[in-house]
């Protein structure tokens, strides 16, 4: 009796497993026929069943189905791009011989091409979400996109100016618009550590610290920015304006004077000191420095 029950149980499990594997086949047929409603239904059933939820073949077709849905049929699933990205990353997993697990159905370069397409969609959707003031959605798209950068081996994303740095910068913009100061500082510091070629990040960080009442930190970041972008007039103006706001223009004039003693023909230093004199109403010294800077 027990042997009979065990046999029946094995048969039942086999039938269920076969049915779930058949769902993957049905999903592939529906994909080929461009019937994305059925393709989604079948691949979701395979994804949600333990017997097929992590099969390479399931990930192979799930990646293709959800990428098509993300591109052309977003009404079927608003989360399609995230599911497509997850599936493509799963497809990139390697076997013991270092080959992608979906090699029987899809070449590695084609999986990478799909990942790049996911990257384009994530970037564009992130920008759209930001413009629609859905900043949490924008940040989720950017966070997901960051995970694809290591796979941009042929610089396809980079050629569209989609890089680690630009993604973090857009993440900062969304965090700032979302009034998330802690997150904004985190992204700005990451950009500074990466030597991001944009002087505004130092001004932004300075403004945050000034709003927090930390004038020393505010000045410190402007000074760091000036070291990176010596000729950047926006940084110069921000530093001058902050010293004026703090009532410390004499200190700044003194620093510029010390620097000029070491480099008396530095046109930029002369011009900057002239600007401060000008804003103080000391037109005689301002004129002298302006003339000397020419």
Secondary structure in CASP SS format (residue, H / E / C, confidence):
PFRMAT SS
TARGET T0000
AUTHOR 0000-0000-0000
METHOD secondary structure of the structure
MODEL  1
X C 1.00
X H 1.00
X H 1.00
X H 1.00
X H 1.00
X H 1.00
X H 1.00
X H 1.00
X H 1.00
X H 1.00
X H 1.00
X H 1.00
X H 1.00
X H 1.00
X H 1.00
X H 1.00
X H 1.00
X H 1.00
X H 1.00
X H 1.00
X H 1.00
X H 1.00
X H 1.00
X H 1.00
X H 1.00
X H 1.00
X H 1.00
X H 1.00
X H 1.00
X H 1.00
X H 1.00
X H 1.00
X C 1.00
X C 1.00
X C 1.00
X H 1.00
X H 1.00
X H 1.00
X H 1.00
X H 1.00
X H 1.00
X H 1.00
X H 1.00
X H 1.00
X H 1.00
X H 1.00
X H 1.00
X H 1.00
X C 1.00
X C 1.00
X C 1.00
X C 1.00
X C 1.00
X C 1.00
X C 1.00
X H 1.00
X H 1.00
X H 1.00
X H 1.00
X H 1.00
X H 1.00
X H 1.00
X H 1.00
X H 1.00
X H 1.00
X H 1.00
X H 1.00
X H 1.00
X H 1.00
X H 1.00
X H 1.00
X H 1.00
X C 1.00
X H 1.00
X H 1.00
X H 1.00
X C 1.00
X C 1.00
X C 1.00
X H 1.00
X H 1.00
X H 1.00
X H 1.00
X H 1.00
X H 1.00
X H 1.00
X H 1.00
X H 1.00
X H 1.00
X H 1.00
X H 1.00
X C 1.00
X C 1.00
X E 1.00
X C 1.00
X C 1.00
X C 1.00
X C 1.00
X C 1.00
X E 1.00
X C 1.00
X C 1.00
X C 1.00
X C 1.00
X C 1.00
X C 1.00
X C 1.00
X H 1.00
X H 1.00
X H 1.00
X H 1.00
X H 1.00
X H 1.00
X H 1.00
X H 1.00
X H 1.00
X H 1.00
X H 1.00
X H 1.00
X H 1.00
X H 1.00
X H 1.00
X H 1.00
X H 1.00
X H 1.00
X H 1.00
X H 1.00
X H 1.00
X H 1.00
X H 1.00
X H 1.00
X C 1.00
X C 1.00
X C 1.00
X H 1.00
X H 1.00
X H 1.00
X H 1.00
X H 1.00
X H 1.00
X H 1.00
X H 1.00
X H 1.00
X H 1.00
X H 1.00
X H 1.00
X C 1.00
X C 1.00
X H 1.00
X H 1.00
X H 1.00
X C 1.00
X C 1.00
X C 1.00
X C 1.00
X C 1.00
X C 1.00
X H 1.00
X H 1.00
X H 1.00
X C 1.00
X C 1.00
X C 1.00
X H 1.00
X H 1.00
X H 1.00
X H 1.00
X H 1.00
X H 1.00
X H 1.00
X H 1.00
X H 1.00
X H 1.00
X H 1.00
X H 1.00
X H 1.00
X H 1.00
X C 1.00
X C 1.00
X C 1.00
X H 1.00
X H 1.00
X H 1.00
X H 1.00
X H 1.00
X H 1.00
X H 1.00
X H 1.00
X H 1.00
X H 1.00
X H 1.00
X H 1.00
X H 1.00
X C 1.00
X C 1.00
X C 1.00
X C 1.00
X C 1.00
X C 1.00
X H 1.00
X H 1.00
X H 1.00
X H 1.00
X H 1.00
X H 1.00
X H 1.00
X H 1.00
X H 1.00
X H 1.00
X H 1.00
X H 1.00
X C 1.00
X C 1.00
X C 1.00
X H 1.00
X H 1.00
X H 1.00
X H 1.00
X H 1.00
X H 1.00
X H 1.00
X H 1.00
X H 1.00
X H 1.00
X H 1.00
X H 1.00
X H 1.00
X H 1.00
X C 1.00
X C 1.00
X C 1.00
X C 1.00
X H 1.00
X H 1.00
X H 1.00
X H 1.00
X H 1.00
X H 1.00
X H 1.00
X H 1.00
X H 1.00
X H 1.00
X H 1.00
X H 1.00
X H 1.00
X C 1.00
X C 1.00
X C 1.00
X H 1.00
X H 1.00
X H 1.00
X H 1.00
X H 1.00
X H 1.00
X H 1.00
X H 1.00
X H 1.00
X H 1.00
X H 1.00
X H 1.00
X H 1.00
X H 1.00
X C 1.00
X C 1.00
X C 1.00
X C 1.00
X H 1.00
X H 1.00
X H 1.00
X H 1.00
X H 1.00
X H 1.00
X H 1.00
X H 1.00
X H 1.00
X H 1.00
X H 1.00
X H 1.00
X H 1.00
X H 1.00
X C 1.00
X C 1.00
X H 1.00
X H 1.00
X H 1.00
X H 1.00
X H 1.00
X H 1.00
X H 1.00
X H 1.00
X H 1.00
X H 1.00
X H 1.00
X C 1.00
END
